[in-house]
Amino acid sequence: MALEVHGSMMVYLALIVTASFTPLYRRLVFVILISYAIYFGDLMGEIPFYIGTLLADLSLYLNSHRSAEPQVSRFLSVRNCWPMAVAFFGLFLASYPPNSPELASWSMFMYQVGTHIFNSYCKYPV
């Protein structure tokens, strides 16, 4: 419960600070906060909250421009489908097993992709 309270308070404070910012600078601040949390290894404390706030902001932005720009209808299917695609990707990442991940081929694939992205920071859990 302490992680949820801490994360929600950090998001609340960040939203109060960035309330008067333009949408671009507000998103930039949240990307910087995500990068800062990743750099210092706070993987479960703040990153999910900042990413959720960034995705909510992007969702509001895309929905507001859906009615404002009717001539851009070719991106309508992308705007309708991206939340589900992000949700399935999040479920895929969250399904990494905590015990014996080497037994499943998909978790080995996730580990190999992680070593290519994070290179020397990844160590296989024993």
N, C-alpha and C positions, 0 to 999 in steps of 0.2 A: 504494500500500500504506500510505502514511503516513496518509491519510484514514481508512482502515478501522481502523487501530490507535488513532488518536486518538478516533474515534467510539465504538469498543467500550470503550475505557478510561473515557470520559465516562459511558457508560451503566452500566458496572460500578460506578463511584463513586456515581452517582446512585441505583442500586439498593441499594447498601450503606447509604447515608445514609437512604433512605426505607424500609428493610426493616421498621422497627418502626412505621411510620405506618399509619393506617387506609387502606383502598383509595381512599376519596374524596380524602384529602389527598395520597396518592401520585400519583393521576391529576392532581390540581391542580398539583403540583410539575412534572410532565412537561409540562403545558400551558404553565406559566410558562417552562420551559426552551425549549420550542418557540418561544414568542413572543419570548423574548430572542434566540434564534438568528436568527429572521426579521428582527427589528429591526436587528441588526448585520450582516445580509447574509451569514451563513454558510450558504448554501443547500445546499451539498453536504457540508459537514463534519460537522454534528451533527444537522440536522433529520431526515434519513431514519432515523437511529438512534433518536432520541427518539420519532418517530412510530411506528416499529416496536415499540418497547417499550410505548408507550401502547396500540397495537392488540392486542398480546399480552396485556396486562393486562385489557383489555376482553373479549377472547375467553375468558380464564380465568374472568372474572366471569360472563359470560353462560352458559358451560357449567356452572358450579357452581350457578346458579339454575335451570337447566333441570330438574334432577332434584328440586330442593327445592320448586318450586312447580308441581305438576301441574295446578292449576286454571287457570293462565294458558297455555292451549294455543293461543290465537289468535295469539300472537307466536312460535310455534314455527317457522313458515316464515320469518319475518324473521330469527330467530336462526340458522337453517340457511343462509340465502342471503346474509347481509351480508358474510361474508368474500370470497365470489366477486365480489360487486358492488364492494367496495373494491379487490380485485385488478384487475378490469377497468378501473376508474377510474384506478388507478395506472399500468397499462400505457398507457392513453390519454394521460395526462400525460407519461409517459416517452417517448412516440413523437414528441415535438416535434422536427422536423428541425433539425440544427445549421447546415445550409447551405441557403440559398434557401427559407426557410419561406413566402415570399409566393406560391410557385407552387402550393401546395395549398390548397383551400378550407377544409379542417378546421383547418389550422394558422393560417390567417387568423382563423377563428372563435375559436381558442384565444387568439390575440393580442387580439382585441376583448374577450373576456371578461376577460382579464387587465388590460386598461386600465380596465375598469369597476371591477374589484376593487381594484387597486393605484393607479389614477388617475395621478398625476404621476410615480410611480416607474418606470413602464414606458416604455422607449424601444425602438422597433423595431430589431432587430439588422440591421446593414448588412453 
